[in-house]
């Protein structure tokens, strides 16, 4: 099979398309013919060697976790899927998922059936981002209907899903993005839009129940300022949470890392089937343009998700 192989830590130029052996499956795994695979900020952080979990990897390596495709073989212990099923999922995160390939061996409990409303490309764009948003809002943020949520970087791959999930859970949602993305963010259903390039959120907001921060850096300090006492700040970006809590000891502040869950995907599928969740794919590129996909991600100016295929 063909796969995008990373030869060493560092620049995206270290990627190349190579012929490699097809993966063998274990009893609890299925073999998926990959129709499309997605990229995330976690991918370029891993490629550069800066992600903490990357230290256990050895080169050459096939990166990637998000994929969608069709099952072509089933392990002896698998009972939930059969050959021919269209599936999607986040494979083995944060261990090497090896999804930048024509075939991937995936634990069955990492996967869910691909919703009929999603194309392969949309499904491949979804898993890491949608699981991150879902777990941030529910498992860590304990979001309840009627509460107010601020989603920082609401036009991004994770942010645009966080907005929609929060609305589906019955929250009032405020989203930040640059002015050029205002129409897109409003189309997601936000109750209020803030252009962060012209307005400081801490000057116009207060008494917020939950902030979902996907931007990091100084944004977490601004986010903390708008929370009510007892509010919750959930971030997926690197930042000095201890310093945040020094300034706001009356809130909960937590940086989270997504975990693989086929069960969560099945729950999210119900929202997709109900038309409450749209997956925005900004570009579909051929696999040999992996370096370009990573460079675009690193610019932090992408809207929605980038997907590739062979």
N, C-alpha and C positions, 0 to 999 in steps of 0.2 A: 504494500500500500504506500501511498504518498503521505508525508507528514511534514509539518513545519518544525524544524529542529533548531534548537538554540545551542550554539557551540561553546559559549562562555558568557559570564556576567558582563554587563555593560550596555553598549549601544544597541539599538534595534537592527543595525547592520549585521549583527551576529546571527540573525535568522537566515535559514536557507531551506528550500523544499528538497527533500531527499526521499529515496525509496528505502523503506524499513520493513521488517517482518510484521505481519499481522499479529495483533495481541492474542494471547491465549486467555480463556476465561476460567475462573474458579467456579466451584459449585454454586456460590451465592451470586454470581454475576451473569450478565447478558452481554452479548456482542452486538453493538449497534453500528450500523452503517450510517455514518454521519452525513446529514444533508446540509447542515449549516452549523457554524460555531461562533460564539460571541467572544468579545474581549472586554475587559474591565480594568479600572485603575489598578486592581490587585495584580493584574498580569504584568504591567510595566514595572511595578514595584518589585515583583519577583524577578523579572528579566534583568533588572539592574543590580539585583543582589541585596537590595535594601530591606525587603520584607523579612521580618524575623524568622519566619518559618522556612525561608529559602536556604538557610544555612545547611539543612540536611540534604539538599539536592546535590546530585552529581551530574556533570556534563559528559557527553551531549545529552540533552533532555528535550522531551516534548512537553510544552506547557499547555495551559488552557483547561478550563473547567466547564464552561457553558456549552451545551450542544443540544441538537435535536436531530432525530433520525429514525431509522426503522430497525427493529430487532431482527437479526438474522440467525442467532443461535442463543440457546437458553441453557444455563447451568442446571445441574441435576437437583439442586435444592430450591430452585426458583418456582414459585407457584402462582405469583400474581401477574405474570406476563407470559406471552407466547410469541412464537416466531411470527413476524409480520406486523406486530404492534408498532404504531407510531408513538414515540416517547420523547421526553425532554428532561433535562435535569442538570444539576451541578455535581460533577463527578469528583468524589474523594477530597474535596477541599478541607484543609489546606495542603494535603499531600498532593503530589503530582497527579493531575487529572488526565493528562495526555489527550486532551480533546482537540488539539490542532492537528487532526489526522482524518483519514478517510474511514477508519474504524476505531472504536474505542471499547475497551472492556469496562463495564460499569456495574457496581453493586446494585442489585435490583432495588434496594431500599433507598437509593439516591434518586430514583426516577418516578415520574408520573406519566400517565397517558397524555399525549399532546392534545390540548383542546381543539375541537374542530374549528373554532373561531380564529385560531392562530395559524399563520403560515409557518413553515419550517424556520424561516428567517426570524419571524417574531418570537417563536418559541425559543430559538437559540439565544436571542437577546435577553430573555427574561430571567433565567434561574437565579444567578448570584444577586442581581439587582433586586428582584422582587422578593426573594427570601430575606435579603438584608433589610429592606423596608418593612416587611411584614414582622420580622422578629424584633426590629427596633421599636415599632409602634405597639405591639401586643405583648411579647414576652418580656421586654425590658421597659417599655414606656407605659404599659398598663393603661392604654388609652380607652376611655369610655365615651359613649355617645354624649354629645352636648358639650364636651370639653373643647378648648381652643388649642390648635397646634400651629406652630410656626415651622415651615419646612425651608431650610436654608439651601440655596442652589436648587431651586425647584424645577429647573429646566433640564437638569442633568439626567444621566442614566438611572440613578437610584432615586433622585429627587422627584422626577416626574411620576414615578410609581408610588412614592410615599404620599404625594398629594392625593392621588386617586384612591389609595387604600384608606387613608384617613377619612376621606369623604364617605367611602363605602361603610366605614365603621361609625358614621354619624357625627363626626367632629366638624367644628368650624375650622377652616384651613386658610392660613395666610402663607403666601409663597413669595420668596425673594428670587430675583434673577436680574440680569441686565435688561435695559429697556428694549433691546432688539428682540428679546424673547417674551415680551409681555403678552402678545396675542396667543402664543403657544401655551404659556402657563395658565392664562385665563381659560383657554379651551379645555384644560384639565379639570376645571370646576372650582378653582380657588374662590373663596369669598372675598379675599383682598389680595392685591398684588403690590409689592414694594420693589422699586428699582434701587438696588443696593448701590448703584454708582452715583445716585443723586440724593439718597435718603439714608440716614443712619437709623437702623431699626430701634436702637435703644432710645432714640428721641421721639419716636411715634408710637411705641408699643409698651404695654406693661400688663401684668396680671395674666400672663400666658401659662397654661397648664403644662404644656409639653413642647420642647423644641427638638426637632430632628435635624441635626446638623450634618450635612454631607460635604461641607467646604473645609472645615478645620482652620488651623492657624489662629489669627486674631478673632475669627468669627465666633469661636466658642466663648470668648469673653463678652462679646456683644450679646450672644444668645443668653448667657447667664443673667445679664442685667434685666432682660424683659420678663423673666419668670416670676411668678407669684411665690411667696414662701411655701415650701413643700413641693414646688414644681420640679419637673424632671428634664434634664438635658441629656439626650442620647446622641452620641457622635460616632461616626464611622471613620473619621479622619484623625490623623495624629495631632495631638495638642496637649498642653500642660494641664491636665485635669486637676492635679493637686493644687495648682495656683488658682484655678477657677473656684475650687472649694474653699480655699483660703479667703477669697473675697465674698463668696456666697455659701457659708456653712449651712444655711437653712434650706438648701436644695439638694437634690440627688443629681450627680453628674457622672456619667459612665461612658467609656469608649468600648464599643462592642466589636466582635468579629463574628461574621455570619457562620452558621453551621449547616451542613447538608441535611435535608429533610424531605423525603418524598411525601411524608404525611402533610407537611406544610404546603407543598405544591398542590396536593389534592384539594386542600381547603381553598387555596387561591383559585384553583380551577373553577370552583363554584361561582366566584365573583366574575371570572372571565366569561363563563357561560351565560351569566346574567347581564353581560354587557357593561359591567361596572369598571372594567380595567382594560385600557388600551396600551399596547406596547409600541413605543415609538422607535422605529428603525430609521436612522438618519442616512446610513450608507450600507450597501452590500458590495464587498470587494472580493476579488479572487485571492486565493490563499497566498499567492506569491507576492502580494502587496501587504503582508503582515507588518513589515517595518513601517509603512505609511500609516497603517491603522494605529500602531503604538505611538507614533509621533503625534498623530491627531489627538489621541487620548491625553498625552502628556501636555498638550497645549491648554487643556482644561476649558476648551471653548466649544466642545461638542454638545449638540442637542440630541437627546435620546441615545440610542445605542448603535455601535458599528458591528456588523456581522460579516463573516467571510465564509467562503466555500471553495471546494475543489471543482 
